[in-house]
């Protein structure tokens, strides 16, 4: 529909949304002028539409997932059975990073588990 290169589509029924992972170079095309493409998709599908710029680099992907919150650092901690990522966020942006009812953290968990085998996401 937008001619953007979409890597993945994740349906999150719990939060009534569809998350599209888009190649970072195609984000502008995917969004459209004044968000027109996102608005069209939302109207057609009837669910919230979220776009995330994909990156193979963990730190870049985390920054894209937390945007517009400012990420200070990303640290991966391996325990015997789980892999966790600790995301240090600028204190002013903590609420923005977590999102309403933890929606943004839930989105980050879904995507990081799927692509980077991360079991837990912690905002610091």
DOKOL-442358 format. One record per residue (C-alpha): x, y, z. Coordinates in nm, 3 decimals. Layout:
<atoms>
<<X, Y, Z>>;
...
</atoms>
This chain:
<atoms>
<<0.000, 0.000, 0.000>>;
<<0.282, 0.243, 0.086>>;
<<0.560, 0.077, -0.117>>;
<<0.772, 0.074, 0.199>>;
<<0.982, -0.232, 0.276>>;
<<0.813, -0.397, 0.577>>;
<<1.021, -0.654, 0.766>>;
<<0.749, -0.786, 0.995>>;
<<0.395, -0.734, 1.112>>;
<<0.309, -0.815, 1.473>>;
<<-0.055, -0.831, 1.577>>;
<<-0.096, -0.734, 1.943>>;
<<-0.459, -0.810, 2.026>>;
<<-0.401, -0.738, 2.396>>;
<<-0.337, -0.370, 2.317>>;
<<-0.555, -0.357, 2.001>>;
<<-0.267, -0.263, 1.773>>;
<<-0.059, -0.380, 1.482>>;
<<0.314, -0.312, 1.489>>;
<<0.502, -0.290, 1.162>>;
<<0.880, -0.317, 1.156>>;
<<0.996, -0.109, 0.863>>;
<<1.343, -0.065, 0.715>>;
<<1.474, 0.264, 0.853>>;
<<1.528, 0.410, 0.506>>;
<<1.157, 0.357, 0.429>>;
<<1.007, 0.515, 0.743>>;
<<0.913, 0.841, 0.569>>;
<<0.736, 0.655, 0.288>>;
<<0.559, 0.427, 0.537>>;
<<0.430, 0.719, 0.745>>;
<<0.337, 0.939, 0.450>>;
<<0.290, 1.314, 0.443>>;
<<0.134, 1.425, 0.774>>;
<<0.087, 1.058, 0.866>>;
<<-0.166, 0.994, 0.589>>;
<<-0.062, 0.631, 0.531>>;
<<-0.085, 0.544, 0.900>>;
<<-0.429, 0.707, 0.920>>;
<<-0.551, 0.515, 0.612>>;
<<-0.430, 0.182, 0.751>>;
<<-0.591, 0.253, 1.090>>;
<<-0.923, 0.327, 0.918>>;
<<-0.906, 0.014, 0.700>>;
<<-0.789, -0.227, 0.971>>;
<<-0.968, -0.072, 1.270>>;
<<-0.669, -0.106, 1.503>>;
<<-0.394, 0.128, 1.617>>;
<<-0.095, 0.122, 1.384>>;
<<0.259, 0.158, 1.515>>;
<<0.571, 0.177, 1.301>>;
<<0.918, 0.094, 1.429>>;
<<1.240, 0.140, 1.231>>;
<<1.419, -0.196, 1.223>>;
<<1.792, -0.236, 1.282>>;
<<2.016, -0.542, 1.316>>;
<<2.209, -0.351, 1.583>>;
<<2.056, -0.405, 1.931>>;
<<2.133, -0.055, 2.057>>;
<<1.984, 0.109, 1.747>>;
<<1.673, -0.110, 1.764>>;
<<1.623, -0.022, 2.133>>;
<<1.658, 0.351, 2.052>>;
<<1.400, 0.313, 1.775>>;
<<1.163, 0.125, 2.006>>;
<<1.190, 0.387, 2.281>>;
<<1.170, 0.690, 2.050>>;
<<1.098, 0.976, 2.115>>;
<<1.238, 0.909, 2.464>>;
<<1.613, 0.974, 2.485>>;
<<1.811, 0.656, 2.550>>;
<<2.136, 0.712, 2.741>>;
<<2.267, 0.355, 2.731>>;
<<2.172, -0.006, 2.663>>;
<<2.321, -0.292, 2.862>>;
<<2.259, -0.663, 2.809>>;
<<2.289, -0.892, 3.112>>;
<<2.303, -1.270, 3.075>>;
<<2.197, -1.490, 3.365>>;
<<2.195, -1.868, 3.360>>;
<<1.855, -1.894, 3.193>>;
<<1.753, -1.544, 3.081>>;
<<1.886, -1.254, 2.883>>;
<<1.781, -0.908, 3.001>>;
<<1.832, -0.563, 2.855>>;
<<1.865, -0.262, 3.084>>;
<<1.773, 0.062, 2.912>>;
<<1.894, 0.382, 3.078>>;
<<1.649, 0.658, 2.985>>;
<<1.678, 1.032, 3.044>>;
<<1.477, 1.088, 3.369>>;
<<1.248, 1.343, 3.200>>;
<<1.149, 1.086, 2.938>>;
<<1.081, 0.788, 3.165>>;
<<0.701, 0.811, 3.136>>;
<<0.731, 0.850, 2.760>>;
<<0.950, 0.540, 2.738>>;
<<0.716, 0.325, 2.948>>;
<<0.399, 0.446, 2.778>>;
<<0.040, 0.436, 2.897>>;
<<-0.015, 0.115, 3.093>>;
<<0.333, -0.002, 2.989>>;
<<0.244, -0.027, 2.617>>;
<<0.588, 0.080, 2.495>>;
<<0.771, -0.162, 2.724>>;
<<0.538, -0.442, 2.610>>;
<<0.613, -0.355, 2.245>>;
<<0.987, -0.355, 2.317>>;
<<0.959, -0.695, 2.489>>;
<<0.768, -0.846, 2.197>>;
<<1.013, -0.727, 1.934>>;
<<1.333, -0.785, 2.131>>;
<<1.226, -1.141, 2.217>>;
<<1.145, -1.212, 1.855>>;
<<1.462, -1.067, 1.700>>;
<<1.733, -1.054, 1.967>>;
<<1.629, -1.338, 2.203>>;
<<1.589, -1.095, 2.496>>;
<<1.362, -1.225, 2.774>>;
<<1.327, -0.914, 2.990>>;
<<1.325, -0.537, 2.939>>;
<<1.407, -0.308, 3.231>>;
<<1.381, 0.073, 3.215>>;
<<1.632, 0.244, 3.445>>;
</atoms>
